Amino acid sequence: MTYTRFRVIELLQGFLDGSAGPYEFDDFLSSRSSDPEIEAIRLRLAQLPDEEPSDDPTRYAGERAKVIVEEIIRDLQNSK
């Protein structure tokens, strides 16, 4: 799948609100992108569990990760 800014925004919003499919986020993390911006986001998100670990094993990362994902969404919405 090719990930556009719009698709990544949609995916991340779904990740935050729980509406994303069970494998959508994993699929994104596993799919290298030829778009340098999207690839940088993918790599950043892949690091979140190490940077912001969760005490809850059912959560991808800790609470601070939510703020980081929201910042990524805002950056994508504001970029051209």
C-alpha positions as a Python dict, from the first residue, in 0.01 Angstrom:
ca = {
    (1, 'M'): (0, 0, 0),
    (2, 'T'): (117, 351, -76),
    (3, 'Y'): (80, 587, 217),
    (4, 'T'): (-3, 949, 146),
    (5, 'R'): (-14, 1227, 404),
    (6, 'F'): (-392, 1202, 409),
    (7, 'R'): (-381, 824, 461),
    (8, 'V'): (-126, 855, 742),
    (9, 'I'): (-338, 1120, 916),
    (10, 'E'): (-641, 894, 888),
    (11, 'L'): (-444, 595, 1017),
    (12, 'L'): (-300, 784, 1314),
    (13, 'Q'): (-637, 929, 1409),
    (14, 'G'): (-778, 577, 1397),
    (15, 'F'): (-490, 456, 1611),
    (16, 'L'): (-565, 723, 1872),
    (17, 'D'): (-941, 676, 1882),
    (18, 'G'): (-937, 298, 1845),
    (19, 'S'): (-1118, 288, 1510),
    (20, 'A'): (-820, 155, 1312),
    (21, 'G'): (-829, -209, 1212),
    (22, 'P'): (-626, -453, 1424),
    (23, 'Y'): (-335, -472, 1180),
    (24, 'E'): (-344, -132, 1008),
    (25, 'F'): (-85, 28, 1234),
    (26, 'D'): (144, -276, 1216),
    (27, 'D'): (112, -278, 838),
    (28, 'F'): (219, 85, 825),
    (29, 'L'): (518, 22, 1052),
    (30, 'S'): (622, -272, 834),
    (31, 'S'): (596, -86, 502),
    (32, 'R'): (895, 122, 397),
    (33, 'S'): (803, 437, 208),
    (34, 'S'): (983, 605, -80),
    (35, 'D'): (847, 937, 50),
    (36, 'P'): (1111, 1069, 293),
    (37, 'E'): (854, 1247, 511),
    (38, 'I'): (635, 938, 548),
    (39, 'E'): (940, 718, 608),
    (40, 'A'): (1064, 950, 884),
    (41, 'I'): (721, 932, 1048),
    (42, 'R'): (717, 552, 1020),
    (43, 'L'): (1058, 526, 1184),
    (44, 'R'): (960, 772, 1457),
    (45, 'L'): (647, 576, 1540),
    (46, 'A'): (839, 250, 1547),
    (47, 'Q'): (1059, 393, 1824),
    (48, 'L'): (771, 499, 2050),
    (49, 'P'): (746, 180, 2260),
    (50, 'D'): (1113, 214, 2355),
    (51, 'E'): (1098, 588, 2418),
    (52, 'E'): (760, 592, 2591),
    (53, 'P'): (695, 243, 2729),
    (54, 'S'): (353, 151, 2857),
    (55, 'D'): (277, -12, 3191),
    (56, 'D'): (-19, -177, 3018),
    (57, 'P'): (91, -463, 2789),
    (58, 'T'): (-218, -415, 2572),
    (59, 'R'): (-112, -60, 2477),
    (60, 'Y'): (145, 17, 2209),
    (61, 'A'): (320, 287, 2412),
    (62, 'G'): (277, 512, 2715),
    (63, 'E'): (56, 817, 2751),
    (64, 'R'): (322, 1061, 2626),
    (65, 'A'): (314, 873, 2295),
    (66, 'K'): (-40, 1002, 2238),
    (67, 'V'): (90, 1360, 2252),
    (68, 'I'): (366, 1273, 2003),
    (69, 'V'): (118, 1114, 1761),
    (70, 'E'): (-110, 1418, 1790),
    (71, 'E'): (190, 1641, 1706),
    (72, 'I'): (269, 1428, 1402),
    (73, 'I'): (-93, 1460, 1285),
    (74, 'R'): (-84, 1839, 1327),
    (75, 'D'): (247, 1861, 1140),
    (76, 'L'): (104, 1657, 853),
    (77, 'Q'): (-211, 1870, 840),
    (78, 'N'): (-5, 2189, 831),
    (79, 'S'): (253, 2076, 574),
    (80, 'K'): (201, 2139, 207),
}
